[in-house]
Amino acid sequence: MTPPVPPVPRPPTPPTPTSIPAVFRDSDIADLVEKRLGGERLTFDDGVRLFTTSDVGALGWIANHEREARHGDTTYYLKNRHINYSNVCKYDCFFCSFYRSSKDEDGAWEWSVEEALEHVRPYRGTGLKEFHIVGGVHPDLPFSYYTDMLRGLKAEHPETAIKAFTAIEIAYFGELTGQSIHDVLVELRDAGLDMVPGGGAEVFADRVRYKVCRAKADADRWFEVHEAAHALGIPTNATMLYGHIETLEERVDHILRLRDLQDKTGGLMSYIPLRYHPDNNILSRGKLGAPSGLDALKNVAIGRLLLDNVQHIKAYWIMLGIKMAQLALSWGADDIDGTVTWERIYHMAGAKTPEGMTEERLQEVIREAGRTPVERDAFYNPVAPAQTAEKVTA
């Protein structure tokens, strides 16, 4: 049975009124701290100021204040399994280390539906809450491959929600079949799709997309997919890939466009700022390093402050690293993702994190950060102890 999908996320909880600490009263962003303490929405110019402030103490404090006003010490995690079914892709995005042009290229793979099902059969009956499925935009696979995969997973794992296919993949399915985005999503939903991940957003600015991913669906198409999903009651996530060639202004524009979408539809469940990894891709060519730890924390904090209508901010430990993810839990993030297992996209770009974590280790990581771990399902409903089953191991 498919888990129930909430019609819209829980409404945001306004920050609890309090006064600004004395140590921050002379800060260059003291007025912005005061605005958020009063529940006032921040503007584009405010967002740019947050990115340029040197008072990271004040920034971290107000982001953590908002996080705790909504979630207290709770940090969410879930038992999930990634399925990266193929890295063959018709688009050669310059930031991507995952891409291969054909199944015959060195390092390429392409699973059949049966192979995909076989990879996750060991997880039957283990209390797994989510499959996270993304791959390359494959030039040769028929649309039936994707619907057959969804149906097969639902038949064998009826208790597990399926979060599958980025907006870029779904837009391509429309081209492949000649159908509207609405009709593609209806077919996917009927086959077992429960949620849509936030990938493919990169940075919405035309200038950036032209330089890093000009061939694939543009920002308007990304929004079309997410709006159509929300209209059908399918919740989605949202991302931003930061730390490459984008400007601070383009970051703020990206986040505020997500805020506008959420004002319109209410269908975004979480926001995940994604840290660019420079290894093994054309964009870097040895000239770009990974974003600093401070930049990573700023992106989490500013996402929390600008996205006042999105309930959850995720510190994706796979791409942040475990220690940075722990820090991010005091900079606005309330979710650390999950057990994951066999993640390839970030590891092919140089991520040094494990490819998965046991539930016990994930809980330990959260407690080490001074937070309280709470297992959730794919829709952010806490999992009662009676619902848990065997432990999922990495």
Secondary structure, DSSP 8 states (H G I E B T S, - for coil): ------SS-------------GGGTTSTTHHHHHHHHTT----HHHHHHHHH-S-HHHHHHHHHHHHHHHHTTEEEEE-EEEE--B-B-S---TT-SS-BSSTTSTT--B--HHHHHHHHGGGTTTT--EEEE-----SS--HHHHHHHHHHHHHH-TTSEEEE--HHHHHHHHHHHT--HHHHHHHHHHHT--BB--TT-S---HHHHHHH-TTS--HHHHHHHHHHHHHTT--EEEEEEESSS--HHHHHHHHHHHHHHHHHH--EEEEEEEE---TTSTTTTTS-----HHHHHHHHHHHHHH-TT--EEB--HHHH-HHHHHHHTTTT--EEEE---S--TTGGGT--S-S---HHHHHHHHHHTT-EEEEB-TTS-B--GGG--S----
